């Protein structure tokens, strides 16, 4: 059974920081591109950042220079360091995995991030 379990969300003031974590089980972590997506109320889910099995990172333009994605292959963890948070970053953040060989995707349940102005 595949589980992606997010943690680290919460309420923070504008300009503050949060670090999201995602614990992955049931997948071959070393073969997965891992990512973070977010969904604002009433909006579609959008990509925030991804990190490939080889460590290549990619970011949405809106978070470049503010967010950083990383992974720990030994612990099967992926992180999203979020700095200089803005109210428009508010939403539910989802961990996502994508097997680079099979194309099989998986989603976590999400963690709420709220940035107050």
N, C-alpha and C positions, 0 to 999 in steps of 0.2 A: 504494500500500500504506500502510495506517495503522499507525503505530507510536507507542505511548506507553511511554516508557522512564523508569522510576523510578530514583532514586539517593538516597543520603543516609541509608539505614538503618544500623543498627548496634546495639552494646551500650552502654547508658548506665545510670548509677545512678539510683535513685529521686530525684526532684527536679531532675534534669538536663534538658538540652535537646537537641533534634535538629531539623534542617531538611531536609525531604524536597523533592526536585525531581522534576519530570516534564517531559520534553522531548517535544513532540508534533509529529509530521510526518504528512503525508497527509490532514489534515483542514482544513476552513476554520475556523481557530481562532476567528475573530471571531464565528462563529455558534454556538459551542459553549458549553454549560454544562459546566464542568470540576469534578471532584470527587475527593475521597479517601474510600476505604472501607478498613475493616480487618476482618481475619478472625483471631480467636483460635483456638488449637488446639481442634478438635472443635466449633467453633461456626460459625454461619452468618455470611456476610459482612454487615457493617453500615456504614451511612453515617456518615462522620465530619464532613465539611464539603463544601459546594458553593459555587461562585461562578458567577454567570450571565454571559452575554456583556456585560451592562450593569454588571457589578461588584457585584451584590447577593449578599451572603453569607448562608449559613445553616449552623448548627452543631448537632450532636448535643448534648443537654443535658450529657452526661458530659464534654465537652471545652470547653464555653463558658468563656471567661475564661482558658483555658490554651493553646489552639491558635488559629492564625490562618492563613487561606488567602488567597493572593494570586495574581495572574497578571500576566504580562508579554506583552502582545499583540505587541510588536515582535519578541520572541524566541520566541514560541510556547511559553512556559514557564508552569507552574503550581507553586506552592510551598505547603508546609505547615510553618509554624513551630510546633514543639511544645515548650512550656515546662512546668515543674513536672510532669514525667512521673511516672507511677505504674506499679507492676508490672502492673496490670490493663490498661494500654495496650499490653502486649506482644501482638504478632501480625504478620501480613503486611499491609502497607499497599499498596493498589492505587490507581493513577491511573485515572480514569474520565472519558470524554467523552460528551456527549449533544448531538447536533445539534438545535437548537431549532426548526428548520423540518421536518426529515425524521423526527426521533425516533430516528435511528440511534445506537446506543451502541457504545462501544469500551472495552476494558480493557487495562491494562498487565499485565506479568508479575508485578509485586509486588516489594516490598523488605521485608526482615525488620527489625522493631524489637523489641529485647529490653530490658526495663527490670528491672534487678535491685534487690532490696530491701535 
